[in-house]
Amino acid sequence: MTDLVLAILHHIAVFGLVAALAMEAAMLRTPGVDPARLVRIDAGFGMAALLVLAVGVSRVIWGGKGWAFYEANPFFWAKIGLFAAIGLISVLPTLAFFRWRGAARGDRGFTPPAGELGRARRWVALEALLLVPLLASAAAMARWPF
């Protein structure tokens, strides 16, 4: 039963992460983007990522497959690498969102510079793109060895 509960929680956390990332992408395409709202959504993305990580570690420790399954599984390591890459990439738009929020506090008419907005969009798009091989790795990992 523990394995089932952890699997359910892991999936819910992943869907939360994807939803937060989609909200960020949509907001970055909205005219008159609200930096304070972006920071709140990004905090939700970060909390979802931490929950994915915590539940994932719990599945490795207390789940039904055991550490030996994961240790020898190349798709597990690919998934971990992709998750880490997404986490590192997410730092760049997060820093921009904080800068924008600070600037907006001092200037009610503040809008993010077009170049910075474009860069943030590209970083968020790259994060979303990397979710595709991450999810493919998760599916392959669960079925290893084929």
ABEGO torsion letter per residue (X at the ends): XAAAAAAAAAAAAAAAAAAAAAAAAAAAABBGBBAAAAAAAAAAAAAAAAAAAAAAAAAAAABAAEAAAAAABAAAAAAAAAAAAAAAAAAAAAAAAAAAAAAAAABAABBBBAAAAAAAAAAAAAAAAAAAAAAAAAAAAAAOBX
